Structures are given as structure tokens and as C-alpha cells.
Amino acid sequence: MNATFTSFAPKSGHIAFVSQSGYFGGQLFSIANMEGIGFSFFVNVGNQSDVKVHEVIEYLLQDENTRVIALYIEGIRDGKRFIEACSKGSLKPIVVYKVGKSPTGARVALSHTASLAGNDRIYDAVFEKIGAIRVLESRHLFECAYALKGQPPVYGNRLGVISSSGGLCVSLSDIAYDLGLEIPVLDEGTRAKIKGILMPHASEPLNPLDTAGDLRDQVYLNVAEILLDKEYIDIVIVSPTLV
């Protein structure tokens, strides 16, 4: 059943979208649909006069067809129930686009859905506590959810980074630092294995790893497998540059 502002039948998929705005949520929904992103549910709770965000989350965590939950929220009425609901689904990623952090935005949220936007630092602390991922731009909501829907849960913050660009390695290092992620130093044996895969002109293997412009798929696959086998690497990011 489609009771939204949209006139199309959404593609079937594994992302559930819960929104406090019918029209804006519908716009995001339409953009995602045009990009080929499929959904298991799109639920608009509005001002939560009856159904609350946490109640929908509790249902979606039990839904076998939902792998990721994406939220557009202006405010949470029952913080305790929200935390309890989200904490039940540690294996299902929750991505949040929370608005109303500016004084003007908070005032509009109050008039729009009667939501008290609240102290933004408190929301950040809550999202960190429940393991939710907060995005700061609307376009990142479904990009992040789409990237997560096929990934296994990650329980650490130690990165292995592979790129064909030294400049991108520097940029990714800075981003990791800002996010509190670690980039461990590779042990000697691992460096030797990787060196045997790279082209002769490549520099000494480090983490992040610069492949010196090598864009061969097999190189990235082999290096990623080596890094994922290390107990001190939790996540591998592969970021080749295309020219």
C-alpha cells in the first residue's frame, strides 16, 4: 500500500525509512528511488500523536526483510524508550539525520511536528551510546544506509586503508583522525607480503597504503585480504582514484 505523497511504486529492498516529515521524507524517498535504492518500509510518524518513532524501530528490528533503519527525526519525545528500542538491535545499523540543532531550526521543528529539538550534544551522546550513525546532510542518509545494508557488523575502530593516490591517503588519514578512528602500523611480515604484490616503483608499504597509481582489481583484492586477516585491523577501506 502506498499512502504517501509520492505517485510511484517504490523499489523493493532492505532499507526501512522512518520520517517525521511526510513531504520532505517523500522527497528523500523519491530521490533514493531514482538512484535505484530499494525499501522494505517507509513510515511517516509526523508529530507522533499516536505511533512513536521507538515503536516503529521495535517492529523493524524484528522484520527479517529490513537490514538497515534510516531515520529523519526532529525530536524524540521519550528518550528512554528510544534508547531501549535501538539498543535491542545491535546487528542492524541505524542511520540518523537529526535536524533542528540551530535556534531557528529548533523553532521550526516545534511548529512543524511539536518536537522539542533539544540540546544537540545530548543527541550526539545518545546516538553514540546506541551505536547509531549520524549524518549531517540529507543526501548522506541513504548513501550511508545503502553502503551498510550488505556489510557485516563492525566491532572495532582500526582501519586498513588502500588507495592509488598518496594525496587521498593523507585526506583519509585526517578524516579518520577527526572521527576517532585508528590506523595501525603494519608489522614487518605484512609489509613484505604486500610489497610482493605492488608494482616495482611503489614506495614501501604503509598504512594507509598508496599503490602508486596501480588500479588493477586483483591488487586491491589481494591486499584487502591480507589486511582483513590481521587481528589488529577491523575495517578495510578501498578507495582507488579513477582518471
C-alpha positions in Angstrom: 0.0 0.0 0.0 1.3 3.5 -0.9 -0.3 6.3 1.2 2.5 8.8 0.7 2.8 12.0 -1.3 4.7 10.1 -4.0 3.0 8.8 -7.1 5.3 5.9 -7.9 5.6 2.3 -6.6 8.9 2.2 -4.6 11.5 -0.4 -5.4 11.7 -3.4 -3.0 14.8 -3.5 -0.9 16.2 -3.9 2.6 16.2 -0.3 4.0 13.4 0.9 6.2 12.9 4.7 6.3 11.2 6.3 9.3 10.4 10.0 8.9 8.8 12.8 11.0 8.1 14.8 7.8 5.7 13.5 5.2 6.6 15.8 2.4 10.3 16.2 3.0 10.5 12.4 3.7 8.7 11.8 0.4 11.3 14.0 -1.4 14.2 12.0 0.1 12.3 8.8 -0.7 11.8 9.9 -4.4 15.5 10.8 -4.8 16.6 7.5 -3.4 14.1 5.6 -5.7 15.6 7.4 -8.7 19.0 6.2 -7.7 17.8 2.6 -7.6 17.7 2.2 -3.8 15.0 -0.2 -2.6 13.0 -0.1 0.6 11.3 -2.6 2.9 9.2 0.2 4.6 8.6 4.0 4.5 6.8 5.1 7.7 5.9 8.7 8.4 5.1 9.2 12.1 4.5 13.0 11.9 4.2 14.6 15.3 4.0 11.1 16.9 0.5 11.8 18.3 -0.2 8.1 18.2 2.6 5.9 16.8 6.1 6.8 18.2 9.5 6.5 16.5 10.7 4.0 19.0 7.6 1.8 18.4 8.3 1.6 14.7 12.0 0.8 15.4 11.0 -2.0 17.7 8.9 -3.5 14.9 11.6 -3.0 12.2 14.2 -4.7 14.3 12.1 -7.9 14.2 11.4 -7.6 10.4 13.5 -10.1 8.5 13.4 -8.1 5.3 14.9 -5.0 7.0 18.7 -4.8 7.2 19.2 -1.1 7.9 17.0 1.5 9.5 17.2 5.2 8.3 15.7 7.9 10.4 14.7 11.5 9.7 13.9 13.0 13.1 13.2 16.4 14.5 12.9 15.4 18.2 12.4 12.4 20.5 9.6 12.5 23.0 10.6 9.5 25.1 14.3 9.3 25.2 14.4 6.3 27.5 12.2 4.2 25.3 14.1 5.4 22.2 17.4 4.2 23.7 15.9 0.9 24.8 14.4 0.2 21.4 17.6 1.0 19.5 19.7 -1.0 21.9 17.8 -4.2 21.1 19.1 -4.3 17.5 22.9 -4.3 17.7 23.1 -6.3 14.5 21.0 -3.8 12.5 22.7 -0.5 11.7 20.7 2.7 12.4 21.5 5.8 10.4 20.1 9.1 11.6 19.6 12.5 10.0 18.7 14.7 13.0 17.7 18.3 12.3 16.8 21.3 14.5 20.3 21.9 16.0 20.2 25.6 15.2 17.9 28.0 17.2 15.9 28.7 14.1 15.7 25.1 13.1 14.6 24.2 16.6 11.8 26.8 16.5 10.6 25.5 13.1 10.6 21.9 14.4 8.4 22.9 17.3 5.9 24.4 15.0 6.1 21.7 12.4 5.8 18.5 14.5 5.6 19.9 18.0 9.1 18.4 18.5 11.4 19.8 21.1 14.7 19.6 19.3 16.7 19.7 22.5 20.5 20.1 23.1 22.3 18.8 20.1 25.2 17.5 22.2 22.8 15.3 24.2 21.5 13.8 20.9 25.1 13.1 19.8 25.8 11.3 23.1 22.6 9.2 22.7 23.5 8.2 19.2 27.0 7.3 20.3 25.5 5.2 23.2 23.2 3.2 20.9 25.8 2.9 18.1 23.7 4.9 15.6 25.4 6.7 12.8 24.5 10.4 12.5 24.8 12.0 9.1 24.9 15.8 8.7 23.4 16.1 5.2 20.2 14.7 3.9 21.9 13.1 0.8 24.1 11.1 3.0 21.2 9.3 4.8 20.5 6.8 2.1 24.1 6.7 0.8 25.2 5.5 4.2 22.3 3.1 4.6 22.9 1.6 1.2 26.5 1.1 2.0 25.7 -0.7 5.2 22.9 -2.9 4.1 25.3 -5.6 2.8 28.0 -5.3 5.4 28.6 -7.4 8.5 28.6 -5.6 11.9 31.9 -4.0 12.8 33.0 -4.0 16.5 36.3 -2.1 16.3 37.7 1.2 15.0 41.0 0.1 13.5 41.3 0.9 9.8 43.3 -0.5 6.9 43.3 1.9 4.0 44.2 1.3 0.4 44.3 3.9 -2.3 46.0 4.6 -5.6 46.7 8.2 -4.5 49.1 9.4 -1.9 47.0 12.6 -1.6 43.9 10.6 -0.9 45.8 8.6 1.7 46.6 11.8 3.5 43.0 13.0 3.3 41.6 9.7 4.6 44.1 9.8 7.5 42.8 13.2 8.5 39.2 12.1 8.3 39.9 9.0 10.4 41.6 11.2 13.0 38.6 13.6 13.2 36.3 10.6 13.6 38.4 9.0 16.4 39.4 6.0 14.2 42.9 4.4 14.4 45.2 3.5 11.5 47.6 0.9 12.9 51.2 0.5 11.8 51.7 -2.7 9.7 54.0 -5.4 11.0 57.1 -6.3 9.0 55.7 -9.6 7.7 52.6 -7.9 6.4 54.6 -5.2 4.7 56.7 -7.9 3.0 53.6 -9.7 1.7 52.1 -6.5 0.3 55.4 -5.4 -1.3 55.4 -8.6 -3.4 52.1 -7.6 -4.8 52.7 -4.0 -5.7 54.5 -2.7 -8.8 58.3 -2.2 -8.5 58.0 1.6 -8.5 55.7 1.7 -5.5 57.0 3.0 -2.2 57.4 1.0 1.0 54.0 -0.4 2.0 52.5 1.6 4.9 49.0 2.1 6.3 47.4 3.9 4.6 48.7 2.1 1.5 49.5 4.0 -1.7 49.5 1.7 -4.7 51.3 4.4 -6.7 48.6 4.6 -9.4 48.1 0.9 -9.7 44.4 0.3 -10.5 44.4 -3.4 -11.1 41.4 -5.0 -9.3 43.4 -8.1 -8.2 45.9 -5.9 -6.4 43.2 -4.3 -4.2 41.5 -7.6 -3.6 44.8 -9.4 -2.6 45.9 -6.5 -0.3 42.5 -6.3 1.3 42.5 -10.0 2.1 45.9 -9.6 3.7 44.8 -6.7 5.9 41.5 -8.4 6.9 43.5 -11.4 8.1 45.3 -9.2 10.7 43.8 -9.2 14.2 44.7 -5.5 14.6 42.6 -4.4 11.5 38.8 -4.2 11.9 37.8 -2.4 8.7 39.4 -2.1 5.3 38.6 1.0 3.1 39.4 0.6 -0.5 39.4 4.0 -2.4 41.0 3.9 -5.8 41.0 7.1 -7.8 39.6 7.0 -11.3 41.2 9.2 -14.1 
